Amino acid sequence: MEKFGFSFSLSRLLGIAQAKQKFARSTGIPTTKSGLERKIGRSILNLLFKK
């Protein structure tokens, strides 16, 4: 299957991606699994080492 330089995303079409992005920016809480894991990990390390 060939790629033509574009992709389709239903969540972008419905505005879900933009809503999640606005929420994450305004609250400081990431909406992706990896982002949330990074934030929790950083918080735990900061608690342990008292930066």
DOMIRO-737210 format. One record per residue: residue in three letters; chain; x, y, z of N, C-alpha, C in turn. Coordinates in nm, 2 decimals. Layout:
N
  residu  chaine    n.px    n.py    n.pz   ca.px   ca.py   ca.pz    c.px    c.py    c.pz
     Ala       A       X       Y       Z       X       Y       Z       X       Y       Z
...
# end
This chain:
51
  residu  chaine    n.px    n.py    n.pz   ca.px   ca.py   ca.pz    c.px    c.py    c.pz
     Met       A    0.08   -0.12    0.00    0.00    0.00    0.00    0.09    0.12    0.00
     Glu       A    0.06    0.21   -0.09    0.14    0.34   -0.10    0.09    0.44   -0.01
     Lys       A    0.18    0.53    0.04    0.14    0.64    0.12    0.14    0.77    0.03
     Phe       A    0.05    0.85    0.04    0.03    0.97   -0.04    0.07    1.10    0.03
     Gly       A    0.13    1.09    0.15    0.17    1.21    0.22    0.06    1.27    0.31
     Phe       A   -0.05    1.20    0.33   -0.15    1.25    0.43   -0.21    1.14    0.50
     Ser       A   -0.27    1.17    0.61   -0.33    1.06    0.69   -0.46    1.12    0.75
     Phe       A   -0.55    1.03    0.78   -0.68    1.07    0.83   -0.69    1.03    0.98
     Ser       A   -0.74    1.13    1.05   -0.76    1.10    1.20   -0.90    1.15    1.24
     Leu       A   -0.98    1.05    1.28   -1.12    1.09    1.32   -1.12    1.18    1.44
     Ser       A   -1.02    1.16    1.54   -1.02    1.25    1.66   -0.99    1.39    1.62
     Arg       A   -0.90    1.41    1.52   -0.87    1.54    1.47   -0.99    1.61    1.40
     Leu       A   -1.06    1.53    1.33   -1.18    1.57    1.25   -1.29    1.62    1.35
     Leu       A   -1.31    1.55    1.46   -1.41    1.58    1.55   -1.37    1.69    1.65
     Gly       A   -1.24    1.72    1.65   -1.19    1.82    1.75   -1.15    1.77    1.88
     Ile       A   -1.14    1.64    1.89   -1.11    1.57    2.02   -0.96    1.60    2.05
     Ala       A   -0.88    1.59    1.95   -0.73    1.61    1.97   -0.71    1.76    2.02
     Gln       A   -0.77    1.85    1.96   -0.75    1.99    2.01   -0.81    2.02    2.15
     Ala       A   -0.92    1.95    2.18   -0.98    1.97    2.31   -0.88    1.91    2.42
     Lys       A   -0.83    1.79    2.39   -0.73    1.73    2.48   -0.61    1.82    2.50
     Gln       A   -0.56    1.87    2.39   -0.44    1.96    2.39   -0.47    2.09    2.48
     Lys       A   -0.59    2.15    2.46   -0.62    2.27    2.54   -0.63    2.23    2.69
     Phe       A   -0.69    2.12    2.72   -0.70    2.07    2.86   -0.57    2.05    2.92
     Ala       A   -0.48    1.98    2.85   -0.34    1.95    2.90   -0.27    2.08    2.92
     Arg       A   -0.28    2.18    2.83   -0.20    2.30    2.85   -0.26    2.39    2.97
     Ser       A   -0.39    2.39    2.98   -0.44    2.47    3.09   -0.43    2.41    3.23
     Thr       A   -0.43    2.28    3.24   -0.42    2.22    3.37   -0.28    2.17    3.41
     Gly       A   -0.20    2.15    3.30   -0.06    2.10    3.33   -0.06    1.95    3.35
     Ile       A   -0.18    1.88    3.32   -0.19    1.74    3.33   -0.18    1.68    3.19
     Pro       A   -0.08    1.60    3.16   -0.07    1.54    3.02   -0.19    1.44    3.00
     Thr       A   -0.23    1.43    2.87   -0.34    1.34    2.84   -0.30    1.22    2.77
     Thr       A   -0.16    1.20    2.75   -0.11    1.08    2.69   -0.06    0.99    2.80
     Lys       A   -0.06    0.86    2.77   -0.01    0.77    2.87    0.14    0.79    2.90
     Ser       A    0.22    0.81    2.80    0.37    0.84    2.82    0.39    0.97    2.89
     Gly       A    0.31    1.07    2.86    0.33    1.20    2.92    0.29    1.19    3.07
     Leu       A    0.19    1.12    3.10    0.15    1.10    3.24    0.25    1.02    3.32
     Glu       A    0.31    0.92    3.26    0.41    0.84    3.32    0.53    0.92    3.35
     Arg       A    0.57    1.01    3.26    0.69    1.09    3.27    0.66    1.19    3.39
     Lys       A    0.55    1.25    3.39    0.52    1.35    3.50    0.51    1.28    3.64
     Ile       A    0.45    1.16    3.65    0.45    1.09    3.78    0.59    1.05    3.82
     Gly       A    0.67    1.00    3.72    0.81    0.96    3.75    0.89    1.07    3.80
     Arg       A    0.88    1.19    3.74    0.95    1.31    3.78    0.91    1.35    3.92
     Ser       A    0.78    1.35    3.95    0.73    1.39    4.08    0.79    1.30    4.19
     Ile       A    0.79    1.17    4.16    0.85    1.07    4.26    1.00    1.10    4.28
     Leu       A    1.07    1.12    4.18    1.21    1.15    4.19    1.24    1.28    4.27
     Asn       A    1.16    1.38    4.24    1.17    1.50    4.31    1.14    1.49    4.46
     Leu       A    1.04    1.40    4.49    1.01    1.38    4.63    1.13    1.30    4.70
     Leu       A    1.19    1.21    4.63    1.30    1.13    4.69    1.43    1.21    4.71
     Phe       A    1.46    1.29    4.61    1.58    1.37    4.61    1.57    1.51    4.65
     Lys       A    1.45    1.56    4.68    1.43    1.70    4.73    1.50    1.80    4.65
     Lys       A    1.47    1.81    4.52    1.54    1.91    4.43    1.53    2.05    4.48
# end
